[in-house]
Amino acid sequence: MIGLVTKKHAMAKSRYEYVRNFECEDRLLPSTWLVVRLDGQGFTRFTEQHHFTKPNDIRALHLMNRAAKVVMESMVEIVLAYGQSDEYSFVFLKTARAYDRRASKLATLLVSKFTAAYVFYWSEFFPDTPLKRLPSFDARVVVYPSDRIMRDYLCWRQADCHINNMYNTCFWTLVNTGGLTPKDAEKRLNGTLSKDKHELLFGEFGVNYNSEQEIFKKGSVVVREKAPIDVIDKGGHSSTRFKSIVQICHCDIIGDAFWRERPEILGQSEH
């Protein structure tokens, strides 16, 4: 082993080291929020091959959440994550220093962890469906300079979740229950507003969109919460302590209530 270490050290100082000058500098701005968003690639075909339930497959959503939880538990500087459909966004603290804030490192690390966890836990959520095709995700990293802009990013993603879910709920209700072809269902929904979709669902099919599961309408929010745990000391005395654990909830993050209840996420006054 000593010989191997010596050889590696010698190579590091060899005349070939100049090739490192061709590497791109990709350290992200300090004191800014870092958001890594993962998106499924080719998931339309993937969901068809694995017979996902339309418009929402609760098993698939729970699997995405499980993979996100693995990522968040492995990186303490991720303060919050938000997921919907086949995407997940991970928010790093402004003060995060992981991998010197290098975009390439953060993106590749998160996408590999997430994909590995997705495959690893597949059989737990789809016990009767063998994995026929490898799932894949891409990743991008964006910096946001203020708390308000970071929050607006999350508002955008949750609003997108609501808009897409309402459309998909109408679309697949027209197809599965109404007997329309996908093309006819698309034509029927063309140009409709939110109130039109509500009326269509309730008036024609007796479906109250507001009664749909929150995970479908709002997506999934992954946060660290303080939870009480019982501990026993060496003397046999029992006491209660609080431990930070990763929790998943399906709540509104557009309004202020979520942020007021969790001031530690921002850690400072908004600006």
N, C-alpha and C positions, 0 to 999 in steps of 0.2 A: 504493500500500500504506500510506503514511503516513496518508492520509486515513481509510482503513478502520480502522486501529489507533486513531486519535484518536476516531472515532465509537464504537467498542466501549467505550473507556474512559469516554466520556461516558454511554453507556447504563448501565454498571455503577453509576454514581452517580446515576442518575435517580430520580424519585419513585416509580418502579415497583419499586424494589429491596425494598420491604417484603414482597413476596410470598415472599421467601426465609424469612421467619419461620414459614411453614407447613410447611417441610421438617422431617421427623422426625430427631431426633438418634439415630443408630444406631451410635455407636462402641462397640466391645466392650470388656469389662473388660481392663485391662492385666495382664501377667504370668500369662496363662492360655493353655492350648492352644486354638487355633482349628481346628475341623474343618468343612470344607465337604463335604457329601455330595450327589452328583448321582445322580438316579434317572431312568431312562428313562420317558417318558410314552407310553402307548398301544403299548407294545412287544409285547404279545401279538399284536395285529393286524399290527404291523410285521414280526414274525418270520414270521407266516403268509404275508404278501404276498411276502416274499423267500425263502421256502422254507428257513428255517433247519433244520438237522439237530437232531432231538430225541434225547436230552434236552440235549445240549450241542453247539454248533457251534463247533469250534475256531477257525474263521475269524473268527467274531464276537467271540470272547474276545480273540484277538490284535489285532483292530481296536480294541477298547476299551482294551487295553493301550497301543497305539500312540498313541491320543488322550491317554491319561493321561501318557504320556512327554512329549508335546509341552507339556502344561500344566506339568509339573514342571520341565522344562528352561527354561521361560520365567520361572519364579518361584523364586528361590534360597531364599526363606524357607519353602518347602514342604519339610519334612524327610522325609516318608514319605507314601505313598499305598497304599490297599488297594482292590482291586476284585473283584467277583464278579457273575456274571449281567449285568444291565443297570444296575449301580450302581457308583459309585466314590467313595471318601472321601479327601480330601486334608488332611493334618495340617500346620498351620503352627506354627512354633516359638513358644514362650511369648513370646519377645522380638520377634516379628514386628511390623513397623510399616507394612507395605504398606497404602497408601490410608488411613492413619490408623486402621486396624483397623475401618473402616466395613463393617458386615455387607452392606449393599446393594451396595457396590462390589465386595467380594470374591465374593459369590455370582454377580452378573451377569457379572463378568469371567471367572470360571472356567467357568461354564456356556456362555458364548459361545465361549471358546477351545476347550473340549472338543468342542462340537457342530461347530464349523468344522473341526476336525481329523478328526472322525469322517467328515464328508462328503468332505473333501479326500482321505483315504486309502481311501475305500470301494473304489474300483476296484482298488487294490493287493491287497486281500484277497478281493474278490468280482469277479474279472475277467469272469466270464461272467453276472453278474447286475446289470443296470442298476438304479440307485436309483429306485424307483417312488414313494416317499413320503418326505417330509422327516422325519428323526429329530428328536426333541425330548427335552429333559431338564429337570427342575426342579432347584432347588438350595436347600439350607437350610444355615445356619451355626449351630453350637453351640459354646459355650465349656465347657472342662473345667478345673477349678481345680488338679488335681494330676496327677502322672505316673501314679499308680495308676488314677485314673478314666479318663484318656485310654487307657491300656492296656486297661482293661476294656471300653471302647467298641469297640476293635479286636477284642478277644476275642469280643464279642457278634456282630460282623459275620462273623467267621470261623466261629463256631459255627453261625450262620444258614446260611452257605454249605454246611457239611457236612450239616446237617439237610435243607435243600432239595434238595441234590444226591442224597442217598440216596433221598429220596421220589421225585424225578423219574426216577432211574435205574430204580427198581422200576416206576413207573407206565408208562414208555414201553417197558420190556421186556415187561410184560404186554400192552400194546397191539400193539407191533410184532412181537414174537416169539410171545407167547402167544395172540394173536388176540382179546383181549378188547376190548370197546368202552370208550371213555374212562369212561363212567358205571360200567360193571362193574369196571373197574380201580380206580376211586376207592372203590367199595364194598369191594373186596377188601383194600385198604390201610387202611381205616378202623379205628382203634384199635390198629394194629400198633406195636410198639416197634422199636428199632434192631436188636435180635437177631433179631426176626421177619423183618425185611427182609433181613438177611444170609442167613438160612436160606432165604427164598423165592428169592433170586437164585441161590444156589449149589445148593440142593436141586432146584429145578425147571428151572433154565436153565444150570447149570454156570458161573455168573458169580461170580468172586471180587471182591467190591466193593473189597477192599484193593488190588487190582491196577489199579484205575482210575487214570487220569492224575491227578497231583497238582494240576494246574491246575483240574480239576473238583472235587476234594475240598477243596482248601485255598484256592482263589482265587489272586489275583496280588498280590504285594507289590512296590512300586516304591521303591527306595532309592538313595541316592548311595553309590557304592563307590570306593575308591582303586584305580586301575588303572595299571600301569607303561606308560610310553610312551618311545620312543627319540627323543632330540633331538640335533641336531648344531649346535654353536656356529659362530661365524664362522671360527674357526681350523680347522674340519673335524673337531673332536674329538667323538666320540659319547659320550653319557651317558644314563642312565635316570632319569626323573623320574616322579612319581606325580601323576595328574590325577583329579579327582573326576568320575565319569561316572554317568549314570542307568542303573541296571540293574533288570531284572525277574526275580523269583524266585517260586517256588511252595513256600513253606515254612510251618512252624508258627510263629505269632506269639503263641500263647496261653501257651506255656511260657517259661522264662527264658533259654534258650540264645540265641535270636535277639537279645535285648536285651544279653546279656553280650558277644556278639560285635560289637556295634555300640554301644558306650557313648556315642558322639558324638551319637546321636539324642536321648537324654534330656539329656545334657550336665551332669547333676547327680545327686545321690543321690535316690532315690525318697522320697516322703513322702505 
